[in-house]
Amino acid sequence: MSSTTGIDLSNAPTTIETGVKGVTVTFLRDSPWVARVEGTGETEFEAPLHYHETHDEMFRIIKGRLEYTLGTETKIYTPEDGEISIPRGTLHGVKSLAGEAFIVEEKTTPMDGSKEVFFRNLFSLDGPNSSIVAVMQVYYWGDCYPVMPSGLRWLEKPFTAVLGNWLAPVLGHKLAYDSSKAKKRA
């Protein structure tokens, strides 16, 4: 399957490891959802606060409970909550609960294939041992910006751009799926 990012993913594995023990991502084909993230509960999984500039994100919990922070509100979500929408620009993060298995599905608007490429690039890194420069390279090309402490919010985009777009290539970092050749960013 070729995504609209211009990257051919037809020979890429459907399920990948995340670098966190017991947590995998399966890319869904013939589904309105892009990815299914599954955790056994062996290890806690966390995506720190971040935001997307060009994509809305939706999630739904299929099994278990997850703690999401959306904007300034932190809440435990379950399958009963249905589909939750995260508008572009909204600060958000997710954390699994200790010892609890979970399954969550995600999709984006627009559905342009970039979410799958982002996940594949992020989880091809060396997990928690990855350099911040390599992570920011994935963030930069994947429409993802880390949230800095209040008072430093103005640094989020320049920090991501300098480390991810300029410093990473100088230090020899390369994306596993080179979305930098598939799309241009301002």
C-alpha positions in Angstrom: 0.0 0.0 0.0 1.4 3.4 -0.9 0.4 6.2 1.4 -0.3 9.7 0.1 3.0 10.8 1.6 4.6 9.2 -1.4 6.2 6.4 0.6 5.6 2.8 -0.4 4.6 0.9 2.7 3.3 -2.2 0.8 6.3 -4.4 2.0 6.4 -2.9 5.5 5.3 -5.2 8.4 1.8 -4.7 9.6 2.7 -4.9 13.3 5.7 -3.3 14.8 7.3 -3.2 18.3 7.5 0.1 20.0 10.6 -0.3 22.1 8.4 -0.5 25.2 8.1 -4.1 26.5 4.6 -5.5 25.7 3.5 -2.6 23.5 2.9 -3.0 19.8 1.4 -1.0 17.0 -0.7 -2.6 14.2 -1.4 -0.6 11.1 -5.0 -1.2 10.0 -5.8 -1.8 6.4 -9.3 -1.5 5.0 -10.3 0.4 8.1 -11.2 4.0 8.8 -8.7 3.8 11.7 -4.9 4.1 11.0 -3.4 2.2 13.9 -4.1 0.0 16.9 -1.8 0.3 19.9 -1.9 -2.7 22.2 -0.3 -3.0 25.6 -0.1 -6.0 27.9 0.3 -4.0 31.0 3.8 -5.3 31.6 5.3 -1.9 31.3 3.8 1.6 31.4 3.5 3.4 28.1 3.5 7.1 27.8 3.4 9.7 25.0 4.3 13.0 26.6 2.4 16.2 26.0 2.6 17.3 22.3 0.4 18.8 19.6 -0.1 18.6 15.8 -0.3 21.7 13.6 -1.9 20.2 10.5 -3.9 17.2 11.7 -6.8 16.5 13.9 -6.5 13.3 15.8 -9.2 10.9 17.0 -8.9 7.9 19.3 -11.2 5.3 20.8 -10.4 2.9 23.6 -11.2 -0.7 22.6 -10.1 -2.4 25.8 -8.9 -1.2 29.2 -8.4 2.3 30.4 -5.9 5.0 29.5 -5.2 8.4 31.0 -5.3 11.2 28.4 -4.5 14.8 29.0 -6.4 17.0 26.5 -5.6 20.7 26.9 -5.6 21.3 30.7 -7.9 18.4 31.6 -6.7 14.9 32.5 -9.2 12.1 32.5 -9.3 8.3 32.4 -10.9 7.1 29.2 -12.6 3.7 28.6 -14.5 2.0 25.7 -17.7 3.6 27.0 -16.4 7.1 26.1 -16.6 6.3 22.3 -14.6 8.3 19.8 -12.7 11.3 21.2 -11.6 14.1 18.9 -8.4 16.2 19.5 -8.5 19.3 17.3 -5.1 20.3 15.7 -3.2 22.6 18.1 -4.6 21.0 21.2 -2.0 19.9 23.7 -2.4 16.2 24.5 -0.6 13.2 25.9 -1.5 9.6 27.0 -0.3 7.3 29.7 -1.2 3.7 30.4 -2.2 2.6 33.9 0.2 0.4 35.8 -0.5 -3.3 35.3 -3.5 -2.8 33.0 -3.7 -4.1 29.4 -5.1 -1.8 26.8 -6.1 -1.4 23.2 -6.6 2.0 21.6 -7.2 2.9 17.9 -6.2 6.2 16.3 -6.9 8.1 13.1 -6.3 11.6 11.7 -8.0 14.2 9.6 -6.7 14.5 7.0 -6.1 10.8 6.5 -2.9 11.2 4.4 -0.7 8.4 5.6 1.6 10.6 7.6 0.4 9.1 11.0 1.6 5.6 9.9 4.9 7.0 8.7 5.3 9.0 12.0 4.7 5.9 14.1 7.1 3.8 11.9 9.8 6.4 12.2 9.4 6.9 15.9 9.3 3.3 16.8 12.3 2.5 14.6 14.4 4.5 17.1 16.1 3.0 20.1 13.1 3.5 22.5 13.9 5.5 25.7 17.6 5.4 24.7 17.0 7.5 21.6 18.8 10.8 21.3 16.6 13.9 21.6 17.9 15.0 18.2 16.7 11.8 16.5 13.3 12.1 18.2 13.0 15.7 17.1 13.8 14.7 13.5 10.8 12.3 13.6 8.7 15.0 15.3 9.7 17.7 12.7 8.7 15.5 9.7 5.7 14.0 11.5 3.7 17.2 12.4 4.4 16.8 16.1 5.7 19.4 18.5 6.7 18.8 22.1 5.2 21.0 24.8 7.7 23.1 26.7 7.2 24.3 30.2 5.0 27.5 30.5 7.0 30.5 29.7 9.0 28.6 27.1 6.1 27.7 24.8 7.6 30.0 22.1 10.5 27.7 21.8 8.6 24.5 20.8 8.6 25.0 17.0 12.2 26.5 16.7 13.5 23.7 19.0 11.9 21.0 16.9 13.1 22.7 13.6 16.6 23.3 14.7 17.2 19.9 16.2 15.0 17.9 13.7 15.6 19.6 10.4 19.1 21.1 10.7 21.1 19.3 13.4 19.9 15.7 12.9 21.2 15.4 9.3 24.5 17.0 10.3 24.9 14.4 13.0 24.1 11.6 10.5 20.5 10.8 11.7 18.2 9.5 9.0 14.6 8.6 9.1 13.7 5.0 8.5 10.9 6.1 6.2 12.2 9.4 4.6 9.1 11.6 4.6 11.4 14.6 4.2 11.5 13.8 0.5 7.8 13.2 0.2 6.5 16.5 1.6 7.8 20.0 2.1 7.2 22.1 5.2 7.3 25.9 5.6 
